């Protein structure tokens, strides 16, 4: 709590200073207030035209247009500081600089589309699209294991950490001291002393009250290179862009990901919002290279120069990998600074190709009009579309915002289930039992457009059958929401409209 109050105190001081500067400027220019008002209005109109011309997500554009037109000066200031296209945001250029020094691992790729094109040419085009937009290749699965609960994955993570010989790369949104994190750190400390290269990158905002700069410093003294992503030092344009990724890599041979952070509620050692439902997976073999590349690009972009990694050491030239009849996986990451919101586009693609069913896990439900339309169209043409949400929320306002999207979805025929034992934090989808995604991506605006996320797209992999079983088991523990048992009063319906408009802010 003290760490949280200390950081919030710094933010408050910066806000007060910025307010004082704005107040002083307003007093100085009062003699020419009329001229200033006209100038601000012209600038506001220019920015509104620019926003409209950008052809971005409608809900996001509408919110900024309203703010700028109703409150020109504050609206322009907020847009300048915090919009996705903020000119005060250096994170994108830092990542581009790092990426240019990375080997292009799509080179020398084997002919992996034969099976895809034979059975589904349209889906093969989707894989090519994701490859072209992210720079990550589709690779044959050597081994992929699904975990329906965080506690099951945690046990396997400990075993793999103990076997590390060369390096351990860790990247998570939340680090929180307790049984899970501390047991893993104990192994990492022992490995670091034995000469294993151990590196940890965590999000400063995600770990705001749970893991401090002092904690990171203590780990560095023990030989673990630990740094915060995008520290909350000042009120600036980067505050919205968080590292929401969840990655553990061991020796370049094993990678873990999913929705699970390193905190006790994810393994139900600490009860928050009753039972915590999350999922994850373990990859081994050649596909781990994608996760190694993800980590090195980020590490070299956002950590001090003296601890940067050499890509050549960890990413040798890509070799042709023969299929092993376990299907394929394309692991990639989203950046808010790319032209396309890749995961948002991917889900639209998958929904458009679904013929039988499409199931989704998400703890939050606040997406843009394009994805809302994709869900609705799939259900309207007869696809069995199901979205699974928490039964007990972690954030009541966000939960109410999520529910504001229910009426439109239910009217289109989308089925919505709320997990009654507690909080569902999983992020996954499965379409027609042949293709699935598991990663860190929520179906909310922040995940889809503002955060850095990672995701894995699986095709014809045995893991998919396990995921389908998990959806069916979760459905038995969930309450289906219908138009009959989820009625909103007239004020409630008006509130829904307002909440959906404001949802890009949450």
C-alpha positions in Angstrom: 0.0 0.0 0.0 2.9 2.4 0.8 4.4 1.8 -2.6 1.0 2.5 -4.3 0.5 5.7 -2.3 4.0 6.9 -3.1 3.5 6.4 -6.8 0.1 8.0 -6.8 1.5 10.9 -4.9 4.0 11.5 -7.7 1.3 11.4 -10.3 -0.9 13.8 -8.3 2.0 16.3 -7.9 2.6 16.2 -11.7 -1.1 16.8 -12.3 -1.2 19.7 -10.0 1.9 21.2 -11.7 0.3 20.8 -15.1 -2.9 22.4 -13.8 -0.9 25.4 -12.4 0.8 25.9 -15.7 -2.5 25.8 -17.7 -4.1 28.3 -15.2 -1.1 30.7 -15.5 -1.3 30.6 -19.2 -5.0 31.2 -19.2 -4.5 34.3 -17.1 -1.8 35.7 -19.3 -3.8 35.3 -22.5 -7.1 36.6 -21.1 -6.8 39.9 -23.1 -6.9 38.0 -26.3 -9.4 35.3 -25.2 -11.7 35.8 -28.2 -8.8 35.3 -30.6 -7.6 32.3 -28.7 -11.1 30.8 -28.7 -11.4 31.0 -32.5 -7.9 29.6 -32.9 -8.7 26.6 -30.5 -11.9 26.0 -32.4 -10.1 25.9 -35.7 -7.5 23.5 -34.4 -10.3 21.4 -32.9 -12.1 21.2 -36.2 -8.8 20.2 -37.9 -8.2 17.4 -35.5 -11.8 16.2 -35.8 -11.4 16.0 -39.6 -8.0 14.2 -39.1 -9.7 11.6 -36.8 -12.5 11.0 -39.2 -10.1 10.6 -42.1 -8.0 8.0 -40.1 -10.8 5.4 -40.6 -10.1 3.9 -37.2 -12.4 2.1 -34.7 -15.7 4.0 -34.7 -16.3 3.9 -30.9 -12.8 5.3 -30.2 -13.1 8.0 -32.9 -16.6 9.1 -31.6 -15.4 9.5 -28.1 -12.5 11.7 -29.1 -14.6 13.8 -31.4 -17.1 14.4 -28.7 -14.4 15.4 -26.2 -12.7 17.7 -28.6 -15.9 19.4 -29.8 -17.5 19.8 -26.4 -14.4 20.7 -24.5 -11.9 22.0 -27.2 -8.9 22.9 -25.1 -9.0 20.0 -22.5 -10.1 17.6 -25.3 -7.2 18.6 -27.5 -4.8 18.4 -24.6 -5.9 14.8 -23.7 -5.8 13.7 -27.3 -2.3 15.1 -27.7 -1.2 13.3 -24.5 -3.1 10.0 -24.4 -4.5 9.1 -27.8 -3.2 6.1 -29.7 -1.5 8.4 -32.1 0.1 10.6 -29.4 3.2 12.4 -30.7 4.6 12.3 -27.2 4.9 8.5 -27.2 8.4 7.2 -27.8 7.5 3.5 -27.2 6.8 2.8 -30.9 10.1 4.2 -32.2 12.0 2.3 -29.5 10.4 -1.0 -30.5 11.0 -0.3 -34.2 14.7 0.4 -33.6 14.9 -3.0 -31.7 13.0 -4.9 -34.4 15.3 -3.7 -37.2 18.2 -5.4 -35.5 16.4 -8.7 -35.3 16.8 -11.5 -37.8 13.8 -12.0 -40.1 12.7 -15.4 -39.1 10.3 -15.8 -42.0 13.3 -16.5 -44.3 13.8 -20.0 -45.6 10.4 -21.0 -44.5 9.2 -24.5 -45.5 6.1 -25.1 -47.5 3.8 -25.3 -44.6 0.6 -24.2 -46.4 0.0 -27.4 -48.4 -2.2 -28.9 -45.7 -4.0 -25.6 -45.0 -4.6 -24.9 -48.7 -5.8 -28.4 -49.3 -8.5 -28.3 -46.6 -9.2 -24.5 -46.3 -7.7 -22.0 -48.7 -9.5 -19.1 -46.9 -7.9 -20.0 -43.6 -4.5 -20.3 -45.2 -5.0 -16.7 -46.3 -5.7 -15.7 -42.7 -2.4 -17.3 -41.6 -0.5 -15.5 -44.3 -2.1 -12.2 -43.3 -1.0 -12.6 -39.6 2.5 -13.6 -40.7 2.8 -10.5 -43.0 1.5 -8.2 -40.3 3.6 -9.5 -37.4 6.7 -11.0 -39.0 6.3 -14.3 -37.1 6.0 -17.7 -39.0 3.6 -20.5 -38.7 5.5 -23.6 -37.5 4.5 -27.3 -37.0 3.7 -28.2 -33.4 6.1 -30.6 -31.8 4.4 -30.6 -28.4 1.6 -28.5 -27.0 0.0 -29.1 -23.6 -3.2 -27.4 -22.4 -3.8 -26.5 -18.8 -7.4 -25.8 -17.7 -6.4 -24.2 -14.4 -3.5 -22.1 -13.3 -2.5 -24.5 -10.4 -2.0 -27.3 -12.9 0.3 -25.2 -15.1 2.2 -23.9 -12.1 3.4 -27.4 -11.1 4.8 -28.0 -14.6 6.5 -24.5 -14.6 8.4 -25.3 -11.5 9.7 -28.6 -12.9 10.9 -26.9 -16.1 12.5 -24.0 -14.2 14.5 -26.6 -12.2 15.9 -28.1 -15.4 17.1 -24.7 -16.9 20.7 -24.9 -18.1 21.3 -21.8 -20.3 18.7 -19.0 -19.8 15.3 -18.1 -18.3 13.2 -15.3 -19.8 10.2 -14.0 -17.8 7.7 -11.3 -18.9 4.5 -10.7 -17.0 1.9 -7.9 -16.4 1.6 -8.7 -12.7 4.2 -9.9 -10.3 2.9 -10.3 -6.7 4.9 -11.9 -3.8 3.4 -15.1 -2.5 3.7 -18.8 -2.8 3.7 -18.8 -6.6 6.1 -15.9 -7.4 8.4 -16.6 -4.4 8.8 -20.3 -5.2 9.7 -19.5 -8.8 12.1 -16.7 -7.8 13.9 -19.1 -5.4 14.6 -21.4 -8.3 15.7 -18.5 -10.5 18.0 -17.2 -7.8 19.7 -20.6 -7.5 20.0 -20.9 -11.3 21.5 -17.4 -11.6 24.1 -18.2 -9.0 24.9 -21.3 -11.1 25.5 -19.2 -14.2 22.1 -19.4 -15.9 21.1 -16.1 -17.6 17.9 -15.0 -15.8 16.0 -12.0 -17.0 12.6 -10.6 -15.8 10.5 -7.8 -17.4 7.3 -6.7 -15.6 4.8 -4.0 -16.2 5.1 -1.1 -13.8 1.4 -0.3 -13.8 0.2 -3.9 -13.6 2.5 -4.5 -10.6 1.9 -1.0 -9.1 1.0 -2.1 -5.6 2.6 -5.6 -5.7 6.2 -5.3 -7.0 8.4 -2.3 -6.6 11.6 -0.8 -7.9 13.2 -1.9 -4.6 12.1 -5.5 -5.3 13.7 -5.3 -8.8 16.9 -3.9 -7.3 17.1 -6.7 -4.8 16.8 -9.3 -7.5 19.6 -7.6 -9.6 21.9 -7.8 -6.5 21.2 -11.6 -6.6 22.2 -11.9 -10.3 18.8 -11.7 -11.9 18.4 -8.9 -14.4 15.0 -7.5 -13.5 13.5 -4.3 -15.0 10.1 -2.5 -15.2 8.4 -1.8 -18.5 7.3 1.8 -19.0 7.8 3.1 -15.4 5.1 5.5 -14.1 7.4 8.4 -13.5 5.5 11.2 -15.2 2.0 11.8 -16.6 2.8 11.2 -20.3 1.4 9.7 -23.5 2.8 6.2 -22.7 0.7 5.6 -19.7 -2.0 3.8 -21.7 0.3 1.4 -23.4 1.0 -1.4 -21.0 2.9 -4.7 -21.4 0.0 -7.1 -20.8 2.0 -10.1 -22.2 2.5 -13.4 -20.2 5.6 -15.3 -21.2 8.0 -17.8 -19.6 10.8 -19.2 -21.8 13.4 -21.8 -20.7 16.5 -22.5 -22.7 14.7 -21.7 -26.0 13.1 -25.2 -25.7 10.0 -24.6 -23.6 7.6 -21.6 -23.6 4.5 -21.0 -21.4 1.7 -18.5 -22.0 -2.0 -17.8 -21.5 -3.8 -15.6 -19.1 -1.9 -16.6 -15.9 0.2 -13.9 -14.1 2.6 -14.7 -11.3 0.3 -14.1 -8.3 -1.4 -16.5 -5.9 -5.0 -15.9 -7.0 -4.1 -17.4 -10.4 -3.3 -20.7 -8.7 -6.1 -20.3 -6.0 -3.7 -20.1 -3.1 -5.3 -16.7 -2.4 -9.1 -16.4 -2.8 -10.1 -13.3 -4.7 -13.6 -13.1 -6.1 -14.1 -16.8 -5.1 -12.6 -19.4 -7.4 -10.3 -18.1 -10.1 -10.6 -19.8 -13.5 -7.6 -19.3 -15.9 -5.9 -21.3 -18.6 -2.5 -21.6 -20.2 -0.4 -23.8 -22.4 3.2 -25.2 -22.8 5.0 -25.3 -26.1 8.2 -27.1 -26.8 10.6 -27.4 -29.8 10.8 -25.1 -32.9 7.7 -23.0 -32.2 9.4 -21.6 -29.0 11.6 -19.5 -31.3 8.7 -17.1 -31.9 8.5 -16.4 -28.1 12.2 -16.0 -27.9 12.0 -13.3 -30.6 9.1 -11.6 -28.9 11.0 -11.4 -25.6 14.3 -10.2 -27.2 12.6 -7.5 -29.2 10.9 -6.1 -26.1 13.9 -6.5 -23.8 16.3 -4.7 -26.2 13.8 -1.9 -26.7 12.9 -1.1 -23.1 15.9 -2.0 -20.9 19.3 -0.3 -20.4 21.8 -0.6 -23.1 24.3 -2.5 -21.0 22.0 -5.5 -20.5 20.8 -5.8 -24.1 20.8 -9.3 -25.7 22.5 -10.5 -28.9 19.8 -11.8 -31.2 22.3 -14.0 -33.1 23.1 -16.0 -30.0 19.4 -16.9 -29.3 18.0 -16.9 -32.9 20.1 -18.8 -35.3 19.0 -18.9 -39.0 15.6 -20.5 -39.5 15.9 -24.1 -40.8 13.2 -26.0 -42.6 11.1 -28.0 -40.1 9.3 -31.0 -41.3 5.6 -31.4 -40.2 5.1 -33.9 -37.4 1.3 -34.4 -37.8 0.5 -32.4 -34.7 -0.9 -29.4 -36.5 0.5 -25.9 -36.6 0.9 -22.9 -34.4 1.5 -19.2 -35.2 2.6 -17.2 -32.1 2.8 -13.5 -32.4 2.4 -10.3 -30.4 0.2 -7.2 -30.8 1.6 -3.6 -30.7 -0.5 -0.5 -30.4 1.8 1.1 -32.9 1.1 -1.1 -35.9 -1.3 0.1 -38.6 -3.6 -2.9 -38.0 -5.0 -4.2 -34.7 -3.9 -7.7 -35.5 -5.9 -9.7 -32.9 -9.0 -7.7 -33.5 -8.7 -8.4 -37.2 -7.9 -12.1 -36.5 -11.1 -12.6 -34.5 -13.2 -10.9 -37.2 -11.5 -13.3 -39.7 -12.2 -16.4 -37.6 -15.8 -15.4 -36.9 -16.4 -14.8 -40.6 -15.2 -18.3 -41.4 -17.0 -20.2 -38.6 -19.6 -22.7 -39.9 -20.6 -24.6 -36.8 -19.6 -22.9 -33.6 -17.3 -20.3 -32.1 -16.6 -20.1 -28.4 -14.7 -17.3 -26.6 -13.4 -16.8 -23.1 -12.9 -13.3 -21.9 -13.0 -11.5 -18.5 -14.0 -8.2 -20.1 -16.3 -7.5 -23.0 -15.9 -4.0 -24.4 -15.0 -4.1 -28.1 -15.5 -1.9 -31.1 -18.3 -1.9 -33.7 -16.3 -4.0 -36.2 -15.9 -7.0 -33.8 -19.4 -6.6 -32.4 -20.7 -6.8 -36.0 -18.6 -9.9 -36.6 -20.1 -11.7 -33.6 -23.6 -10.7 -34.5 -23.3 -11.7 -38.2 -21.9 -15.1 -37.3 -24.8 -15.8 -34.9 -27.4 -14.5 -37.3 -26.3 -16.9 -40.0 -26.7 -19.8 -37.7 -23.3 -20.3 -36.1 -23.4 -21.4 -32.4 -21.6 -18.4 -30.9 -20.9 -18.4 -27.1 -19.1 -15.9 -25.0 -18.0 -16.9 -21.4 -17.7 -14.2 -18.8 -17.0 -14.0 -15.0 -19.9 -14.7 -12.6 -18.1 -12.5 -10.0 -16.4 -9.4 -11.3 -13.0 -8.0 -10.2 -14.0 -4.5 -11.2 -17.7 -3.6 -10.8 -17.7 -0.6 -13.2 -15.9 -2.5 -15.9 -18.3 -5.4 -15.3 -21.3 -3.1 -15.7 -19.7 -1.7 -18.9 -19.3 -5.3 -20.2 -22.9 -6.0 -19.6 -23.9 -3.0 -21.5 -22.9 -4.9 -24.6 -25.1 -7.9 -23.8 -28.4 -6.7 -25.3 -27.1 -6.2 -28.8 -25.3 -9.5 -28.7 -28.3 -11.4 -27.3 -30.6 -9.9 -29.8 -28.4 -11.2 -32.6 -28.4 -14.7 -31.1 -25.0 -14.7 -29.4 -25.2 -16.8 -26.2 -23.5 -15.4 -23.1 -22.6 -17.5 -20.0 -21.3 -16.2 -16.6 -19.0 -18.5 -14.7 -20.8 -19.0 -11.4 -18.0 -20.3 -9.2 -16.2 -17.0 -9.4 -13.9 -15.0 -11.7 -13.0 -16.2 -15.2 -9.8 -14.6 -16.4 -9.1 -16.9 -19.4 -8.5 -15.5 -22.9 -9.2 -18.0 -25.6 -11.3 -19.0 -28.6 -12.1 -22.1 -30.6 -13.8 -22.3 -34.0 -15.3 -25.5 -35.4 -12.9 -27.6 -33.4 -10.1 -27.0 -35.9 -8.7 -23.7 -35.0 -8.1 -22.0 -31.6 -6.4 -19.1 -30.0 -4.9 -18.8 -26.4 -3.0 -15.8 -25.1 -3.2 -12.6 -23.1 -5.8 -10.8 -25.3 -9.1 -9.8 -23.6 -12.1 -8.7 -25.7 -11.8 -5.2 -24.6 -10.5 -2.0 -26.1 -7.3 -1.8 -24.1 -6.2 -5.3 -25.1 -7.3 -5.0 -28.7 -5.9 -1.5 -29.4 -3.8 0.0 -26.6 -1.8 -2.8 -24.9 1.1 -5.0 -26.0 -0.3 -8.5 -26.0 0.8 -12.0 -27.1 -1.4 -14.7 -28.8 -1.0 -18.2 -30.3 -3.1 -19.4 -33.2 -3.4 -23.2 -33.3 -4.6 -25.3 -36.3 -5.5 -29.0 -36.2 -3.6 -29.5 -33.0 -4.6 -32.1 -30.3 -4.6 -29.3 -27.8 -7.7 -27.9 -29.4 -9.7 -30.9 -28.3 -8.7 -30.3 -24.7 -9.8 -26.7 -25.1 -13.2 -27.7 -26.5 -13.7 -30.0 -23.5 -12.8 -27.2 -21.2 -15.4 -24.9 -22.8 -18.1 -27.6 -22.3 -17.1 -28.2 -18.7 -17.2 -24.5 -18.0 -20.6 -24.2 -19.6 -22.0 -26.7 -17.0 -20.7 -24.4 -14.2 -22.1 -21.2 -15.8 -25.4 -19.3 -15.9 -26.7 -18.5 -19.3 -27.8 -14.9 -19.7 -30.9 -14.2 -21.8 -33.0 -11.2 -22.7 -35.5 -12.6 -20.2 -33.3 -12.9 -17.2 -31.2 -9.8 -18.0 -33.7 -7.0 -18.2 -32.7 -3.3 -18.0 -35.0 -0.5 -16.9 -35.4 2.6 -19.2 -32.7 4.5 -17.1 -30.6 1.3 -17.3 -30.8 1.3 -21.1 -29.8 4.9 -21.3 -26.9 4.1 -19.0 -25.9 1.3 -21.4 -25.6 3.8 -24.2 -23.4 6.0 -22.1 -21.2 3.2 -20.8 -20.6 1.8 -24.3 -19.6 5.2 -25.5 -17.1 5.5 -22.6 -15.9 1.9 -22.8 -12.7 2.8 -24.8 -11.5 4.6 -21.7 -11.6 1.5 -19.5 
